Amino acid sequence: MEAARSQSIRALVYRVYACLDRGDARSVAPLGHGDPAAFACFRAAPAATGAVVAAAASGAHNSYAPAAGIAEACRYIVFLIRLLR
């Protein structure tokens, strides 16, 4: 654990990149890249995209969340608390 703790993330990333086969023509997604949109393999599933579009088009969710939180989540937390008592 002490050896792992003393190594930086940057050093670990360089070690991983050093293991790559330089003769392999496939592209490599950078490990620190924050925007997945640049890589086709990180696209959202069509079902997820369709669900977001349907929710936006329905107008049923065009409001701010209540200050006390989302009602369904609050009810579930109360349910869990009662269950654990």
PyMOL commands that place a pseudoatom at each C-alpha (Angstrom):
pseudoatom trace, name=CA, resn=MET, resi=1, chain=A, elem=C, hetatm=0, pos=[0.000, 0.000, 0.000]
pseudoatom trace, name=CA, resn=GLU, resi=2, chain=A, elem=C, hetatm=0, pos=[2.823, 2.393, 0.798]
pseudoatom trace, name=CA, resn=ALA, resi=3, chain=A, elem=C, hetatm=0, pos=[4.303, 2.007, -2.703]
pseudoatom trace, name=CA, resn=ALA, resi=4, chain=A, elem=C, hetatm=0, pos=[0.903, 2.600, -4.305]
pseudoatom trace, name=CA, resn=ARG, resi=5, chain=A, elem=C, hetatm=0, pos=[0.317, 5.652, -2.140]
pseudoatom trace, name=CA, resn=SER, resi=6, chain=A, elem=C, hetatm=0, pos=[3.618, 7.232, -3.106]
pseudoatom trace, name=CA, resn=GLN, resi=7, chain=A, elem=C, hetatm=0, pos=[2.935, 7.107, -6.864]
pseudoatom trace, name=CA, resn=SER, resi=8, chain=A, elem=C, hetatm=0, pos=[1.114, 9.944, -8.593]
pseudoatom trace, name=CA, resn=ILE, resi=9, chain=A, elem=C, hetatm=0, pos=[-1.779, 9.497, -11.006]
pseudoatom trace, name=CA, resn=ARG, resi=10, chain=A, elem=C, hetatm=0, pos=[0.347, 11.025, -13.767]
pseudoatom trace, name=CA, resn=ALA, resi=11, chain=A, elem=C, hetatm=0, pos=[3.076, 8.424, -13.202]
pseudoatom trace, name=CA, resn=LEU, resi=12, chain=A, elem=C, hetatm=0, pos=[0.498, 5.647, -13.313]
pseudoatom trace, name=CA, resn=VAL, resi=13, chain=A, elem=C, hetatm=0, pos=[-0.950, 6.967, -16.588]
pseudoatom trace, name=CA, resn=TYR, resi=14, chain=A, elem=C, hetatm=0, pos=[2.544, 7.095, -18.114]
pseudoatom trace, name=CA, resn=ARG, resi=15, chain=A, elem=C, hetatm=0, pos=[3.156, 3.500, -17.011]
pseudoatom trace, name=CA, resn=VAL, resi=16, chain=A, elem=C, hetatm=0, pos=[-0.091, 2.365, -18.664]
pseudoatom trace, name=CA, resn=TYR, resi=17, chain=A, elem=C, hetatm=0, pos=[0.775, 4.210, -21.894]
pseudoatom trace, name=CA, resn=ALA, resi=18, chain=A, elem=C, hetatm=0, pos=[4.260, 2.655, -21.856]
pseudoatom trace, name=CA, resn=CYS, resi=19, chain=A, elem=C, hetatm=0, pos=[2.595, -0.781, -22.064]
pseudoatom trace, name=CA, resn=LEU, resi=20, chain=A, elem=C, hetatm=0, pos=[0.797, 0.042, -25.322]
pseudoatom trace, name=CA, resn=ASP, resi=21, chain=A, elem=C, hetatm=0, pos=[1.878, -1.682, -28.506]
pseudoatom trace, name=CA, resn=ARG, resi=22, chain=A, elem=C, hetatm=0, pos=[3.222, 1.138, -30.695]
pseudoatom trace, name=CA, resn=GLY, resi=23, chain=A, elem=C, hetatm=0, pos=[2.623, -1.016, -33.775]
pseudoatom trace, name=CA, resn=ASP, resi=24, chain=A, elem=C, hetatm=0, pos=[-1.118, -1.168, -33.112]
pseudoatom trace, name=CA, resn=ALA, resi=25, chain=A, elem=C, hetatm=0, pos=[-2.900, 1.323, -35.386]
pseudoatom trace, name=CA, resn=ARG, resi=26, chain=A, elem=C, hetatm=0, pos=[-6.026, 1.586, -33.230]
pseudoatom trace, name=CA, resn=SER, resi=27, chain=A, elem=C, hetatm=0, pos=[-6.599, 4.922, -31.516]
pseudoatom trace, name=CA, resn=VAL, resi=28, chain=A, elem=C, hetatm=0, pos=[-6.486, 5.154, -27.740]
pseudoatom trace, name=CA, resn=ALA, resi=29, chain=A, elem=C, hetatm=0, pos=[-8.908, 7.251, -25.701]
pseudoatom trace, name=CA, resn=PRO, resi=30, chain=A, elem=C, hetatm=0, pos=[-6.945, 9.504, -23.353]
pseudoatom trace, name=CA, resn=LEU, resi=31, chain=A, elem=C, hetatm=0, pos=[-7.517, 8.502, -19.730]
pseudoatom trace, name=CA, resn=GLY, resi=32, chain=A, elem=C, hetatm=0, pos=[-7.887, 12.082, -18.535]
pseudoatom trace, name=CA, resn=HIS, resi=33, chain=A, elem=C, hetatm=0, pos=[-10.218, 13.220, -21.306]
pseudoatom trace, name=CA, resn=GLY, resi=34, chain=A, elem=C, hetatm=0, pos=[-13.315, 14.750, -19.729]
pseudoatom trace, name=CA, resn=ASP, resi=35, chain=A, elem=C, hetatm=0, pos=[-15.583, 14.927, -22.788]
pseudoatom trace, name=CA, resn=PRO, resi=36, chain=A, elem=C, hetatm=0, pos=[-16.703, 11.518, -24.057]
pseudoatom trace, name=CA, resn=ALA, resi=37, chain=A, elem=C, hetatm=0, pos=[-18.419, 13.028, -27.120]
pseudoatom trace, name=CA, resn=ALA, resi=38, chain=A, elem=C, hetatm=0, pos=[-15.181, 12.820, -29.117]
pseudoatom trace, name=CA, resn=PHE, resi=39, chain=A, elem=C, hetatm=0, pos=[-15.273, 9.021, -29.062]
pseudoatom trace, name=CA, resn=ALA, resi=40, chain=A, elem=C, hetatm=0, pos=[-17.969, 6.977, -30.806]
pseudoatom trace, name=CA, resn=CYS, resi=41, chain=A, elem=C, hetatm=0, pos=[-17.658, 4.131, -28.312]
pseudoatom trace, name=CA, resn=PHE, resi=42, chain=A, elem=C, hetatm=0, pos=[-18.907, 6.450, -25.549]
pseudoatom trace, name=CA, resn=ARG, resi=43, chain=A, elem=C, hetatm=0, pos=[-22.172, 7.439, -27.211]
pseudoatom trace, name=CA, resn=ALA, resi=44, chain=A, elem=C, hetatm=0, pos=[-25.417, 7.209, -25.264]
pseudoatom trace, name=CA, resn=ALA, resi=45, chain=A, elem=C, hetatm=0, pos=[-27.630, 4.243, -26.070]
pseudoatom trace, name=CA, resn=PRO, resi=46, chain=A, elem=C, hetatm=0, pos=[-30.507, 5.082, -28.443]
pseudoatom trace, name=CA, resn=ALA, resi=47, chain=A, elem=C, hetatm=0, pos=[-33.003, 4.053, -25.747]
pseudoatom trace, name=CA, resn=ALA, resi=48, chain=A, elem=C, hetatm=0, pos=[-31.497, 6.574, -23.317]
pseudoatom trace, name=CA, resn=THR, resi=49, chain=A, elem=C, hetatm=0, pos=[-31.523, 9.336, -25.912]
pseudoatom trace, name=CA, resn=GLY, resi=50, chain=A, elem=C, hetatm=0, pos=[-35.131, 8.528, -26.800]
pseudoatom trace, name=CA, resn=ALA, resi=51, chain=A, elem=C, hetatm=0, pos=[-36.171, 8.617, -23.134]
pseudoatom trace, name=CA, resn=VAL, resi=52, chain=A, elem=C, hetatm=0, pos=[-34.623, 12.072, -22.662]
pseudoatom trace, name=CA, resn=VAL, resi=53, chain=A, elem=C, hetatm=0, pos=[-36.295, 13.371, -25.829]
pseudoatom trace, name=CA, resn=ALA, resi=54, chain=A, elem=C, hetatm=0, pos=[-39.677, 11.921, -24.782]
pseudoatom trace, name=CA, resn=ALA, resi=55, chain=A, elem=C, hetatm=0, pos=[-39.387, 13.444, -21.291]
pseudoatom trace, name=CA, resn=ALA, resi=56, chain=A, elem=C, hetatm=0, pos=[-38.481, 16.865, -22.712]
pseudoatom trace, name=CA, resn=ALA, resi=57, chain=A, elem=C, hetatm=0, pos=[-41.233, 16.748, -25.334]
pseudoatom trace, name=CA, resn=SER, resi=58, chain=A, elem=C, hetatm=0, pos=[-43.917, 15.696, -22.843]
pseudoatom trace, name=CA, resn=GLY, resi=59, chain=A, elem=C, hetatm=0, pos=[-43.673, 18.918, -20.855]
pseudoatom trace, name=CA, resn=ALA, resi=60, chain=A, elem=C, hetatm=0, pos=[-44.356, 16.928, -17.693]
pseudoatom trace, name=CA, resn=HIS, resi=61, chain=A, elem=C, hetatm=0, pos=[-40.972, 17.807, -16.237]
pseudoatom trace, name=CA, resn=ASN, resi=62, chain=A, elem=C, hetatm=0, pos=[-40.789, 21.532, -17.037]
pseudoatom trace, name=CA, resn=SER, resi=63, chain=A, elem=C, hetatm=0, pos=[-40.360, 22.763, -13.494]
pseudoatom trace, name=CA, resn=TYR, resi=64, chain=A, elem=C, hetatm=0, pos=[-37.805, 23.221, -10.785]
pseudoatom trace, name=CA, resn=ALA, resi=65, chain=A, elem=C, hetatm=0, pos=[-37.346, 20.461, -8.249]
pseudoatom trace, name=CA, resn=PRO, resi=66, chain=A, elem=C, hetatm=0, pos=[-38.952, 21.297, -4.914]
pseudoatom trace, name=CA, resn=ALA, resi=67, chain=A, elem=C, hetatm=0, pos=[-36.610, 22.806, -2.320]
pseudoatom trace, name=CA, resn=ALA, resi=68, chain=A, elem=C, hetatm=0, pos=[-37.200, 19.805, -0.080]
pseudoatom trace, name=CA, resn=GLY, resi=69, chain=A, elem=C, hetatm=0, pos=[-36.076, 17.391, -2.806]
pseudoatom trace, name=CA, resn=ILE, resi=70, chain=A, elem=C, hetatm=0, pos=[-37.743, 15.100, -5.289]
pseudoatom trace, name=CA, resn=ALA, resi=71, chain=A, elem=C, hetatm=0, pos=[-40.933, 13.660, -3.799]
pseudoatom trace, name=CA, resn=GLU, resi=72, chain=A, elem=C, hetatm=0, pos=[-40.319, 10.079, -4.977]
pseudoatom trace, name=CA, resn=ALA, resi=73, chain=A, elem=C, hetatm=0, pos=[-36.822, 10.086, -3.483]
pseudoatom trace, name=CA, resn=CYS, resi=74, chain=A, elem=C, hetatm=0, pos=[-38.093, 11.532, -0.185]
pseudoatom trace, name=CA, resn=ARG, resi=75, chain=A, elem=C, hetatm=0, pos=[-40.803, 8.865, 0.044]
pseudoatom trace, name=CA, resn=TYR, resi=76, chain=A, elem=C, hetatm=0, pos=[-38.262, 6.132, -0.599]
pseudoatom trace, name=CA, resn=ILE, resi=77, chain=A, elem=C, hetatm=0, pos=[-35.925, 7.461, 2.110]
pseudoatom trace, name=CA, resn=VAL, resi=78, chain=A, elem=C, hetatm=0, pos=[-38.836, 7.472, 4.592]
pseudoatom trace, name=CA, resn=PHE, resi=79, chain=A, elem=C, hetatm=0, pos=[-39.669, 3.930, 3.519]
pseudoatom trace, name=CA, resn=LEU, resi=80, chain=A, elem=C, hetatm=0, pos=[-36.083, 2.799, 4.114]
pseudoatom trace, name=CA, resn=ILE, resi=81, chain=A, elem=C, hetatm=0, pos=[-35.909, 4.488, 7.515]
pseudoatom trace, name=CA, resn=ARG, resi=82, chain=A, elem=C, hetatm=0, pos=[-39.123, 2.766, 8.600]
pseudoatom trace, name=CA, resn=LEU, resi=83, chain=A, elem=C, hetatm=0, pos=[-37.866, -0.541, 7.256]
pseudoatom trace, name=CA, resn=LEU, resi=84, chain=A, elem=C, hetatm=0, pos=[-34.643, -0.300, 9.261]
pseudoatom trace, name=CA, resn=ARG, resi=85, chain=A, elem=C, hetatm=0, pos=[-36.362, 0.494, 12.557]
for i in range(1, 85): cmd.bond("trace and resi %d" % i, "trace and resi %d" % (i + 1))
show_as sticks, trace
zoom trace
